[in-house]
């Protein structure tokens, strides 16, 4: 978050001094508002979300300590710096007990005010991020990295690394369970944004609740709104806003979101004060948004706004080569000190199954089988999956052997790398010697003139 986004309220009854402070802090890049009495200060603090308030103790209507006492009882109050011309130890102690960030006596140097305001803002920013992170703790669970040796997915990860440092909007497409949220976390972690990662589950709330969650609301906006609430977009300031399953937004909310993204500002529900915010938007969908546009269910202008870069994640049934790798990773995660192993027939079954729930389903299957394991090795019969010849066949891939799937994957990678065996072995995650052995084992013939 840049310095220009730090909002400061100055409450100073000496008009000339208040103007000097306002001009100085405005020149330093802060957004500043000035009032001259305690009542106006309290009203301003409840009408808008300030980051820092500089309160003179002696003011008409309400003194600075009373304003501090009342505002600290509100949700998400600003950090307060008390300023007085009649400083005493007792006054300082009273201010700190009421929750003031710091206390300054007149006369003071402007440079000291600048340092105090920035430190107070840093404290508030960190406190807000901590509250947010606590609420999202372990929400993703497990590793935050994509584990793969599948060449097309490796290419996707390369794109992630290239676009992460930008502020461009990214649309992450893929079936449920393919790792869209992990990709969003990677884009945020590899970015240069210092603010938090805030995720919004667009499919999990009703339209009314989602609007309030996304944009926040003012006190009295609706029945039960007893305090102002900051929305998730505002809490994501300086960071990343992840809109999961964005296709589930109503057309009304799509319009409001588009305006907020284009104008970098919005109004809280029931509010009249514009809230300016700097966020990077990542969106995810398991639906074809182009088709949703054609059906009149998604705005084409919003689609253009959110898919500056589009990343498509492959389903697990196309990443067969990754299934043993992922299964063993989850075995280590859930088996802890003594994880069981997978027999050959168990690996065969895992690799033949079509995984409609993708990586999430595989993870749940391994967690379950580890909990119920009777010995050090897991066999096909231990897996809660249909065995070949029993129940519903796991689709066409069930007729393909693991060796054939490996052969097809290696052949595809060789073709993708124009038969450059160094790049191919890196993409496959195997040594050049192993790749050479596989080429001979499967009888591959390099096309004439292809690079080795």
Secondary structure, 3 states (H helix, E strand, C coil): CCHHHCEEEEECCCHHHHHHHHHHHHHCCCEEEEECCHHHHHHHHHHCCCCEEEEECCCCCCCHHHHHHHHCCCCCCCEEEEEECCCCHHHHHHHHHCCCCEEEECCCCHHHHHHHHHHHHHHHHHHHHHHHHHHCCCCCCCCCCCCCCCHHHHHHHHHHHHHCCCCCCEEEECCCCCCHHHHHHHHHHCCCCCCCEEEEECCCCCHHHHHHHHHEECCCCCCCCCCCEECHHHHCCCCEEEEECHHHCCHHHHHHHHHHHHHCEEECECCCCEEECCCEEEEEECCCHHHHHHCCCCCHHHHHHHCCEEEECCCHHHCHHHHHHHHHHHHHHHHHHHCCEECHHHHHHHHHCCCCCHHHHHHHHHHHHHHHCCCCEECHHHCCCCCCCCCCCCCHHHHCCHHHHHHHHHHHHHHHCCCCHHHHHHHHCCCHHHHHHHHHHHCCCCCCCCCC
